Amino acid sequence: MAKENKSTALVEKLVSAHKSIKEQLSKIIIGQNEVMDQMLLAFFSKGHCLIVGVPGLAKTLLVSTLSKILGLKFSRIQFTPDLMPSDIIGTEIIQEDPETSQKIFKFMKGPIFTQILLADEINRTPPKTQSALLEAMQELHITSAGKTYPLEPPFFVLATQNPIEQEGTYPLPEAQLDRFFFQINISYPKKDEEKLIVERTTSLSDFFVEKKLDAGEILSIQNIVRELPVSDNILELVVNFVSSTRPDLDTTGETTKKYIQWGAGPRGSQSIVLAAKANAILNGRFTVSKEDVAKVIHPALRHRIILNYAAEAEGMTCDKLINDLWSKFSNE
């Protein structure tokens, strides 16, 4: 009973904190409500995000502002073609022991030792350096010279990617794309939003945000999301839907076989269920519904589905395809 009351109190705090966090973000970021919602869903589900958008849409500002509101350590790495793995995780250096005067190796931690890491323009660095993030994102630790160093929780990677300037870039390997919980697409602001953006950024006005949560509270909330039960009907719905993106199965429809080269794997199902749980809790509910699932299928799957040449030739996008596939399940 005490545990249930504690969980209820934490959920109430999460609902209140979510509202406060969005209010604080809105002081700095104009519009982009859906982007904020998706980022917070991923964060409270312990997931990392890939943010895709053209330059100048406040991707970096959004991430740095979120770190201030959550009271977490923040680091930013500008990915470039000459960036090395040691520039991310750190390196061993030789130092003299002041007591023995002997030469010893000491590990100097890199910028990955933070709580919110912004990997800016991640596709501008070679795969060898991109892969330096894999262990940290999946295992929450890094290994150097045979020693393992844990990362301080909560640990959250937000990587940005420019979708239009492909010269001198290195596409992310599918294995690394799959490590991202969500792919969040940022679009241009509306006219009235852009007018307000220009007005604010070309004046002397300054806006400050307040800290709304701390690391301990965030970890407790993330655990509550994991503890929320999900009905067998919802689990079956999610698994069947994700399976419908796999063209090699006999049960998949013609749309999948026509347009998809590779479908989403089990991590797609895991991301949808966790994000649906978080969405239910953020709305003050303890039951996951089909509407919660529908809310998160696009950011959870759009980077996990690989389209073929027929889709490209006919202008079929991942989001359109997800809509087509979901229409069958949403009416059942």
C-alpha positions as CSV (number, residue, x, y, z in Angstrom):
1,M,0.0,0.0,0.0
2,A,2.8,2.4,0.9
3,K,4.6,1.5,-2.4
4,E,1.4,2.2,-4.3
5,N,0.9,5.6,-2.6
6,K,4.5,6.5,-3.3
7,S,4.1,5.5,-7.0
8,T,0.9,7.6,-7.2
9,A,2.7,10.6,-5.7
10,L,5.6,10.2,-8.2
11,V,3.1,10.0,-11.1
12,E,1.4,13.2,-9.9
13,K,4.7,14.8,-9.6
14,L,5.7,13.7,-13.2
15,V,2.4,15.1,-14.6
16,S,3.0,18.4,-12.8
17,A,6.7,18.4,-13.8
18,H,6.0,17.7,-17.4
19,K,3.7,20.7,-17.6
20,S,6.3,22.9,-15.8
21,I,9.1,21.7,-18.1
22,K,7.1,22.5,-21.2
23,E,6.3,25.9,-19.8
24,Q,10.0,26.6,-19.2
25,L,11.0,25.3,-22.6
26,S,8.4,27.5,-24.2
27,K,10.2,30.6,-22.7
28,I,13.1,29.8,-25.0
29,I,11.7,27.6,-27.8
30,I,8.8,28.9,-29.9
31,G,6.4,26.3,-31.2
32,Q,7.7,22.7,-31.7
33,N,5.2,21.3,-29.1
34,E,5.3,17.8,-30.7
35,V,9.1,17.8,-30.7
36,M,9.1,18.7,-27.0
37,D,6.6,16.0,-26.2
38,Q,8.5,13.3,-28.1
39,M,11.8,14.3,-26.5
40,L,10.4,14.1,-23.0
41,L,8.7,10.8,-23.7
42,A,12.1,9.4,-24.8
43,F,13.8,10.9,-21.8
44,F,11.4,9.4,-19.2
45,S,11.7,6.1,-21.0
46,K,15.5,6.0,-20.7
47,G,15.9,6.4,-24.5
48,H,18.2,8.3,-26.7
49,C,17.1,10.6,-29.6
50,L,18.2,11.3,-33.1
51,I,17.0,14.8,-34.0
52,V,16.7,15.5,-37.8
53,G,16.2,19.0,-39.1
54,V,17.7,21.7,-41.3
55,P,20.1,24.2,-39.8
56,G,18.7,27.1,-37.7
57,L,15.7,25.3,-36.1
58,A,17.1,25.6,-32.5
59,K,18.0,21.9,-32.1
60,T,21.1,22.7,-30.0
61,L,19.3,25.4,-28.0
62,L,16.4,23.0,-27.2
63,V,18.8,20.4,-25.8
64,S,20.9,22.8,-23.7
65,T,17.7,24.4,-22.3
66,L,16.3,21.0,-21.4
67,S,19.5,20.2,-19.4
68,K,19.2,23.4,-17.4
69,I,15.5,22.7,-16.6
70,L,16.3,19.2,-15.5
71,G,19.4,20.3,-13.5
72,L,21.7,17.8,-15.3
73,K,25.3,18.0,-16.5
74,F,25.5,19.0,-20.2
75,S,28.2,18.4,-22.8
76,R,28.3,19.2,-26.5
77,I,30.5,17.5,-29.1
78,Q,30.7,19.0,-32.5
79,F,31.3,16.0,-34.8
80,T,33.8,16.6,-37.6
81,P,35.6,14.3,-40.1
82,D,38.8,14.4,-38.1
83,L,37.2,13.6,-34.7
84,M,38.7,10.5,-33.0
85,P,37.1,8.1,-30.6
86,S,39.4,9.3,-27.8
87,D,38.1,12.8,-28.3
88,I,34.7,11.5,-27.1
89,I,35.5,8.9,-24.4
90,G,38.9,10.2,-23.2
91,T,42.4,8.9,-23.3
92,E,45.3,7.6,-21.3
93,I,48.1,10.0,-20.5
94,I,51.4,9.5,-18.8
95,Q,51.9,11.3,-15.4
96,E,54.5,11.2,-12.7
97,D,53.4,9.8,-9.4
98,P,54.2,12.6,-6.8
99,E,55.0,10.0,-4.1
100,T,57.1,7.5,-6.0
101,S,58.2,9.6,-8.9
102,Q,57.3,6.7,-11.2
103,K,55.6,7.2,-14.5
104,I,52.0,6.0,-14.5
105,F,49.0,6.1,-16.9
106,K,46.0,8.1,-15.9
107,F,42.7,8.1,-17.7
108,M,41.5,11.6,-18.6
109,K,37.7,11.5,-19.1
110,G,36.2,12.9,-22.3
111,P,33.0,14.9,-22.8
112,I,30.9,11.7,-22.8
113,F,31.1,11.7,-19.0
114,T,28.1,13.8,-18.6
115,Q,24.3,13.3,-18.2
116,I,22.9,15.0,-21.3
117,L,25.3,14.7,-24.3
118,L,24.6,16.6,-27.5
119,A,26.3,14.9,-30.4
120,D,26.0,17.7,-33.0
121,E,25.9,16.7,-36.6
122,I,26.8,13.1,-35.8
123,N,26.8,12.1,-39.5
124,R,29.8,14.3,-40.2
125,T,32.3,11.9,-38.5
126,P,33.4,8.5,-39.8
127,P,31.8,5.2,-38.5
128,K,34.8,4.4,-36.3
129,T,34.1,7.5,-34.2
130,Q,30.3,7.2,-34.4
131,S,30.7,3.7,-32.9
132,A,32.4,5.1,-29.9
133,L,28.9,6.1,-28.7
134,L,27.5,2.6,-29.1
135,E,28.8,1.1,-25.8
136,A,27.9,4.2,-23.8
137,M,24.3,4.3,-25.3
138,Q,23.6,0.6,-24.7
139,E,25.6,-0.3,-21.6
140,L,25.9,3.1,-19.8
141,H,29.7,2.7,-19.5
142,I,32.8,3.0,-21.6
143,T,35.9,0.8,-21.8
144,S,39.4,2.2,-22.2
145,A,42.7,0.3,-21.9
146,G,40.8,-2.8,-20.6
147,K,39.2,-0.8,-17.8
148,T,35.4,-0.1,-17.5
149,Y,34.2,3.4,-16.4
150,P,30.5,3.8,-15.5
151,L,28.6,6.8,-16.7
152,E,26.6,8.9,-14.2
153,P,22.8,8.3,-14.5
154,P,20.6,9.5,-16.0
155,F,22.5,9.4,-19.2
156,F,20.8,10.8,-22.3
157,V,22.3,11.1,-25.9
158,L,20.7,13.6,-28.3
159,A,22.3,13.5,-31.7
160,T,21.5,16.0,-34.4
161,Q,21.6,15.4,-38.1
162,N,21.2,17.7,-41.2
163,P,19.0,15.9,-43.8
164,I,19.8,18.1,-46.7
165,E,23.6,18.6,-46.8
166,Q,25.0,15.2,-47.6
167,E,28.4,16.1,-49.1
168,G,31.2,15.1,-46.7
169,T,28.8,13.1,-44.4
170,Y,28.9,9.4,-43.3
171,P,25.4,7.8,-43.0
172,L,24.8,6.2,-39.6
173,P,25.0,2.4,-39.7
174,E,21.7,0.6,-39.2
175,A,23.1,-0.9,-36.0
176,Q,23.7,2.5,-34.5
177,L,20.4,3.9,-35.8
178,D,18.6,1.1,-34.0
179,R,20.2,2.2,-30.7
180,F,18.2,5.5,-30.9
181,F,14.9,5.2,-29.1
182,F,13.3,7.9,-31.3
183,Q,14.0,9.8,-34.4
184,I,12.5,13.2,-34.0
185,N,11.9,15.3,-37.1
186,I,11.9,19.1,-36.7
187,S,10.1,21.1,-39.4
188,Y,10.1,24.8,-40.2
189,P,8.1,27.0,-37.8
190,K,4.7,28.5,-38.7
191,K,4.6,32.1,-39.9
192,D,3.4,33.5,-36.6
193,E,6.0,31.4,-34.7
194,E,8.8,32.6,-36.9
195,K,7.7,36.2,-36.4
196,L,7.9,35.8,-32.6
197,I,11.3,34.0,-33.0
198,V,12.7,36.9,-35.0
199,E,11.3,39.5,-32.6
200,R,12.9,37.8,-29.6
201,T,16.2,37.0,-31.1
202,T,16.8,40.5,-32.5
203,S,16.1,42.4,-29.3
204,L,17.8,42.8,-25.9
205,S,15.2,40.6,-24.3
206,D,16.6,37.7,-22.2
207,F,14.7,34.7,-20.9
208,F,15.7,32.5,-18.0
209,V,14.5,29.0,-17.1
210,E,14.1,27.4,-13.7
211,K,15.3,24.0,-12.6
212,K,12.2,21.7,-12.1
213,L,13.7,18.2,-11.4
214,D,16.9,16.7,-10.1
215,A,18.7,13.4,-11.0
216,G,17.2,11.4,-8.2
217,E,13.6,12.4,-9.1
218,I,14.2,11.6,-12.8
219,L,15.5,8.1,-12.0
220,S,12.5,7.4,-9.8
221,I,10.2,8.6,-12.6
222,Q,12.0,6.4,-15.2
223,N,11.5,3.4,-12.9
224,I,7.8,4.1,-12.6
225,V,7.5,4.1,-16.4
226,R,9.1,0.6,-16.4
227,E,6.9,-0.7,-13.6
228,L,3.6,0.3,-15.3
229,P,1.9,-3.0,-16.5
230,V,0.7,-3.4,-20.1
231,S,-2.2,-5.6,-21.1
232,D,-1.7,-8.6,-23.4
233,N,-3.9,-7.0,-26.0
234,I,-1.6,-4.0,-26.3
235,L,1.5,-6.1,-26.3
236,E,0.0,-8.3,-29.1
237,L,-1.1,-5.2,-31.0
238,V,2.4,-3.7,-30.9
239,V,4.2,-6.9,-31.8
240,N,1.9,-7.7,-34.7
241,F,2.2,-4.1,-36.0
242,V,6.0,-4.1,-35.9
243,S,6.0,-7.5,-37.5
244,S,3.9,-6.1,-40.4
245,T,6.9,-4.0,-41.4
246,R,9.0,-7.1,-42.2
247,P,8.8,-8.1,-45.9
248,D,10.3,-11.6,-45.4
249,L,7.3,-12.9,-43.4
250,D,4.5,-14.7,-45.2
251,T,1.9,-12.8,-43.2
252,T,2.9,-9.3,-44.3
253,G,0.8,-7.4,-46.8
254,E,1.5,-6.2,-50.3
255,T,2.4,-2.7,-49.2
256,T,5.3,-3.9,-47.0
257,K,6.6,-6.3,-49.7
258,K,6.4,-3.6,-52.3
259,Y,8.1,-0.7,-50.5
260,I,10.2,-2.1,-47.6
261,Q,13.7,-3.6,-47.9
262,W,14.2,-4.2,-44.1
263,G,11.6,-3.9,-41.4
264,A,11.9,-2.9,-37.7
265,G,13.4,-5.4,-35.2
266,P,12.4,-6.1,-31.5
267,R,13.8,-2.8,-30.4
268,G,11.0,-1.1,-32.3
269,S,8.4,-3.0,-30.3
270,Q,10.3,-2.2,-27.1
271,S,10.4,1.5,-27.9
272,I,6.8,1.7,-28.7
273,V,5.7,0.0,-25.5
274,L,7.9,2.0,-23.3
275,A,7.0,5.3,-24.9
276,A,3.3,4.4,-24.8
277,K,3.7,3.7,-21.1
278,A,5.3,7.1,-20.6
279,N,2.6,8.9,-22.6
280,A,-0.1,7.2,-20.5
281,I,1.6,8.3,-17.3
282,L,2.2,11.9,-18.5
283,N,-1.5,12.1,-19.1
284,G,-2.3,10.9,-15.6
285,R,-3.4,7.4,-16.6
286,F,-2.2,4.0,-15.3
287,T,-3.6,2.1,-18.3
288,V,-1.9,2.0,-21.8
289,S,-4.4,2.5,-24.6
290,K,-4.3,2.1,-28.4
291,E,-4.2,5.9,-28.6
292,D,-0.9,5.9,-26.6
293,V,0.6,3.5,-29.1
294,A,-0.6,5.6,-32.1
295,K,1.1,8.6,-30.5
296,V,4.6,7.1,-30.6
297,I,4.8,4.8,-33.6
298,H,6.3,7.4,-36.0
299,P,9.3,8.5,-34.0
300,A,9.9,4.9,-32.8
301,L,9.9,3.3,-36.3
302,R,10.8,5.9,-38.9
303,H,14.6,5.2,-38.5
304,R,14.2,1.5,-38.2
305,I,12.5,0.9,-41.5
306,I,14.6,0.8,-44.7
307,L,12.7,1.6,-47.8
308,N,13.6,0.2,-51.3
309,Y,14.0,1.9,-54.6
310,A,10.3,1.5,-55.5
311,A,9.4,3.6,-52.5
312,E,11.9,6.3,-53.4
313,A,10.7,6.3,-57.0
314,E,7.0,6.7,-56.0
315,G,7.6,9.2,-53.3
316,M,6.7,6.9,-50.4
317,T,8.1,8.0,-47.1
318,C,8.4,6.1,-43.8
319,D,5.8,8.2,-42.2
320,K,3.3,7.7,-45.0
321,L,4.0,3.9,-44.9
322,I,3.6,3.8,-41.1
323,N,0.2,5.5,-41.5
324,D,-0.9,3.0,-44.2
325,L,0.1,0.0,-42.1
326,W,-1.4,1.4,-38.9
327,S,-4.8,2.1,-40.5
328,K,-5.3,-1.6,-40.7
329,F,-4.6,-2.1,-36.9
330,S,-6.4,1.0,-35.7
331,N,-9.7,-0.2,-37.0
332,E,-9.5,-3.7,-35.5
